[in-house]
Amino acid sequence: MRNFRTYDFWKDSMILAKVIYQITNSFPKYDAIINQMQRAAISIPSNIAEGSSRSSLNDFARYLEISIGSSYELETQIELSYMLKYINETEYNNLIINIQSIERRLHSFIKKIRSIN
């Protein structure tokens, strides 16, 4: 069993989820994007954690890929939030930089895992 708490991309995705929760508090009260963004954000570290419990590297990699899918979903929602002027340019840039960093590290880690098998 792997300790998901040791992965920097898990730690950073937890911080990202917290930031998403904080930012969406300022969105219009009943906008559906709030729930969508929060669910996508928490799905990233959750799937990393769940995948780390799997015995096979292939299963672990599959859960990491699901995390990447959630990050792409969140990235799209961040784009829309910016277009709707729910977030400013600084918030947008910081979020995109952070999420793309997580995505790159997840891709690299998956590649490493797949090379072991």
C-alpha positions as CSV (number, residue, x, y, z in Angstrom):
1,M,0.0,0.0,0.0
2,R,1.2,3.5,-0.9
3,N,1.0,6.5,1.3
4,F,-0.7,9.1,-0.8
5,R,0.2,11.9,1.7
6,T,3.8,11.7,0.5
7,Y,3.0,12.7,-3.1
8,D,3.6,16.4,-3.8
9,F,0.8,16.4,-6.4
10,W,-1.7,15.1,-3.8
11,K,-0.6,17.9,-1.3
12,D,-0.9,20.5,-4.0
13,S,-4.3,19.2,-5.2
14,M,-5.6,19.4,-1.7
15,I,-4.5,23.1,-1.5
16,L,-6.1,23.7,-4.9
17,A,-9.4,22.2,-3.7
18,K,-9.3,24.5,-0.6
19,V,-8.7,27.5,-2.9
20,I,-11.5,26.5,-5.2
21,Y,-13.9,26.3,-2.2
22,Q,-12.7,29.7,-1.0
23,I,-13.0,31.3,-4.4
24,T,-16.5,29.8,-5.2
25,N,-17.8,31.4,-2.0
26,S,-17.8,34.7,-3.9
27,F,-19.7,33.4,-6.9
28,P,-23.4,34.2,-7.4
29,K,-25.2,32.2,-4.8
30,Y,-27.1,29.6,-6.8
31,D,-24.9,29.2,-9.9
32,A,-24.5,25.5,-10.7
33,I,-20.8,26.0,-11.5
34,I,-20.1,26.2,-7.8
35,N,-21.0,22.6,-7.1
36,Q,-19.3,21.4,-10.3
37,M,-16.0,23.1,-9.5
38,Q,-16.0,21.9,-5.9
39,R,-16.8,18.4,-7.0
40,A,-14.1,18.4,-9.7
41,A,-11.5,19.9,-7.3
42,I,-12.1,17.4,-4.5
43,S,-12.1,14.5,-7.0
44,I,-8.4,15.2,-7.9
45,P,-6.9,14.3,-4.5
46,S,-9.6,11.8,-3.7
47,N,-8.8,9.7,-6.8
48,I,-5.0,9.9,-6.0
49,A,-5.8,8.7,-2.5
50,E,-8.1,5.9,-3.6
51,G,-5.7,4.8,-6.3
52,S,-2.9,4.5,-3.9
53,S,-4.8,1.8,-2.0
54,R,-4.9,-0.4,-5.1
55,S,-2.5,-3.4,-5.2
56,S,-1.6,-3.2,-8.9
57,L,0.3,-0.4,-10.6
58,N,-2.2,-0.5,-13.5
59,D,-5.1,0.2,-11.2
60,F,-3.1,3.0,-9.5
61,A,-2.3,4.5,-12.8
62,R,-6.0,4.3,-13.9
63,Y,-7.1,6.3,-10.8
64,L,-4.4,8.9,-11.5
65,E,-5.8,9.2,-15.0
66,I,-9.2,9.8,-13.5
67,S,-7.6,12.6,-11.4
68,I,-6.3,14.1,-14.6
69,G,-9.7,13.9,-16.1
70,S,-11.1,15.8,-13.1
71,S,-8.3,18.4,-13.4
72,Y,-9.2,19.0,-17.0
73,E,-12.8,19.4,-16.1
74,L,-11.9,21.9,-13.4
75,E,-9.6,23.7,-15.8
76,T,-12.5,24.1,-18.2
77,Q,-14.7,25.4,-15.3
78,I,-12.0,27.9,-14.3
79,E,-11.9,29.2,-17.9
80,L,-15.7,29.6,-17.9
81,S,-15.5,31.4,-14.5
82,Y,-13.0,33.8,-15.9
83,M,-15.1,34.4,-19.0
84,L,-18.1,35.1,-16.7
85,K,-16.0,37.5,-14.7
86,Y,-16.5,35.4,-11.5
87,I,-12.7,35.5,-11.0
88,N,-10.2,38.1,-11.9
89,E,-7.1,37.7,-14.1
90,T,-4.7,37.2,-11.2
91,E,-6.9,34.4,-9.7
92,Y,-7.3,32.9,-13.1
93,N,-3.6,32.9,-13.8
94,N,-2.7,31.4,-10.4
95,L,-5.3,28.7,-10.7
96,I,-4.2,27.7,-14.2
97,I,-0.5,27.6,-13.3
98,N,-1.3,25.4,-10.3
99,I,-3.6,23.0,-12.0
100,Q,-1.3,22.6,-15.0
101,S,1.6,21.9,-12.7
102,I,-0.4,19.1,-11.0
103,E,-1.5,17.7,-14.4
104,R,2.1,17.6,-15.7
105,R,3.3,15.8,-12.5
106,L,0.5,13.3,-12.7
107,H,1.3,12.6,-16.4
108,S,4.9,12.1,-15.6
109,F,4.2,9.8,-12.6
110,I,1.8,7.7,-14.7
111,K,4.4,7.4,-17.4
112,K,6.9,6.2,-14.8
113,I,4.4,3.7,-13.4
114,R,3.6,2.4,-16.8
115,S,7.3,1.9,-17.6
116,I,7.7,-0.4,-14.6
117,N,5.0,-2.8,-15.8
